[in-house]
Amino acid sequence: MARFTASQLEARRAGRQVDPYEYEGSDGRVYTFKAPKQLHVKKLRELRGGDLNENLLSLLGQEQYDAFVELPEADLEMIEILLQDYNAHHGVPDSGE
């Protein structure tokens, strides 16, 4: 019987390099977004069509999210452009594809 364990999974994850997606805000801070493959499957399922604030919170974490939403440029258009670029960076197809 073949068995793959959680410890084997962690060892394999440790060997992978994930190219992070980052945004440098007008405040000079660099915001690092989690890669889609780093999100729990329940959160990943909710990203498409879920609440925008919940999605950003999942991608950024609470501390970064709190600072990010205070950026003067953080309007809906900016977030839409940013998320399109994020998806392209990670090879996630547009919802229209």
DRENDOKE-212535 format. One record per residue (C-alpha): x, y, z. Coordinates in nm, 2 decimals, padded with zeros to 4 digits. Example, Ala and Ser with C-alpha at 12.3 -4.5 7.8 and 13.67 -1.06 7.14 Angstrom:
DRENDOKE-212535
[[01.23, -00.45, 00.78]]
[[01.37, -00.11, 00.71]]
This chain:
DRENDOKE-212535
[[00.00, 00.00, 00.00]]
[[00.13, 00.34, -00.09]]
[[00.08, 00.61, 00.17]]
[[00.17, 00.98, 00.14]]
[[00.20, 01.16, 00.48]]
[[00.16, 01.51, 00.60]]
[[00.53, 01.52, 00.69]]
[[00.62, 01.41, 00.34]]
[[00.40, 01.69, 00.21]]
[[00.57, 01.95, 00.42]]
[[00.91, 01.83, 00.30]]
[[00.80, 01.86, -00.06]]
[[00.65, 02.21, 00.00]]
[[00.98, 02.32, 00.16]]
[[01.17, 02.23, -00.16]]
[[00.94, 02.45, -00.38]]
[[01.01, 02.81, -00.47]]
[[00.70, 03.03, -00.50]]
[[00.75, 03.35, -00.68]]
[[00.56, 03.60, -00.47]]
[[00.33, 03.87, -00.60]]
[[00.40, 04.20, -00.45]]
[[00.25, 04.55, -00.47]]
[[00.44, 04.86, -00.36]]
[[00.18, 05.11, -00.23]]
[[00.20, 05.48, -00.23]]
[[00.30, 05.45, 00.14]]
[[00.62, 05.28, 00.03]]
[[00.52, 04.96, 00.19]]
[[00.54, 04.63, 00.00]]
[[00.23, 04.41, 00.02]]
[[00.29, 04.04, -00.04]]
[[-00.01, 03.85, -00.17]]
[[-00.03, 03.47, -00.11]]
[[-00.02, 03.25, -00.42]]
[[-00.34, 03.07, -00.50]]
[[-00.17, 02.74, -00.43]]
[[-00.10, 02.86, -00.08]]
[[-00.46, 02.92, 00.01]]
[[-00.67, 02.67, 00.19]]
[[-00.91, 02.49, -00.05]]
[[-01.21, 02.65, 00.12]]
[[-01.07, 03.00, 00.07]]
[[-00.97, 02.93, -00.29]]
[[-01.32, 02.81, -00.37]]
[[-01.46, 03.14, -00.24]]
[[-01.22, 03.37, -00.43]]
[[-01.42, 03.37, -00.75]]
[[-01.73, 03.58, -00.69]]
[[-01.68, 03.60, -00.31]]
[[-01.67, 03.92, -00.11]]
[[-01.39, 04.15, -00.22]]
[[-01.28, 04.24, 00.13]]
[[-01.28, 03.87, 00.24]]
[[-01.07, 03.79, -00.07]]
[[-00.82, 04.06, 00.00]]
[[-00.80, 03.95, 00.36]]
[[-00.73, 03.59, 00.25]]
[[-00.46, 03.70, 00.01]]
[[-00.29, 03.95, 00.24]]
[[-00.35, 03.85, 00.60]]
[[-00.50, 04.08, 00.86]]
[[-00.20, 04.31, 00.93]]
[[-00.13, 04.38, 00.56]]
[[-00.50, 04.40, 00.48]]
[[-00.56, 04.67, 00.75]]
[[-00.28, 04.89, 00.60]]
[[-00.37, 04.81, 00.24]]
[[-00.73, 04.93, 00.27]]
[[-00.60, 05.27, 00.40]]
[[-00.41, 05.34, 00.08]]
[[-00.54, 05.64, -00.10]]
[[-00.52, 05.45, -00.43]]
[[-00.72, 05.15, -00.30]]
[[-01.04, 05.21, -00.50]]
[[-01.23, 04.95, -00.69]]
[[-01.06, 05.02, -01.02]]
[[-00.71, 04.98, -00.87]]
[[-00.81, 04.66, -00.70]]
[[-00.96, 04.52, -01.02]]
[[-00.63, 04.60, -01.21]]
[[-00.42, 04.46, -00.93]]
[[-00.61, 04.14, -00.92]]
[[-00.60, 04.10, -01.30]]
[[-00.22, 04.14, -01.28]]
[[-00.21, 03.90, -00.98]]
[[-00.41, 03.64, -01.18]]
[[-00.18, 03.68, -01.49]]
[[00.13, 03.64, -01.26]]
[[00.00, 03.31, -01.13]]
[[-00.14, 03.19, -01.46]]
[[-00.50, 03.20, -01.34]]
[[-00.74, 03.24, -01.64]]
[[-00.98, 03.53, -01.64]]
[[-01.33, 03.44, -01.54]]
[[-01.44, 03.50, -01.90]]
[[-01.22, 03.23, -02.03]]
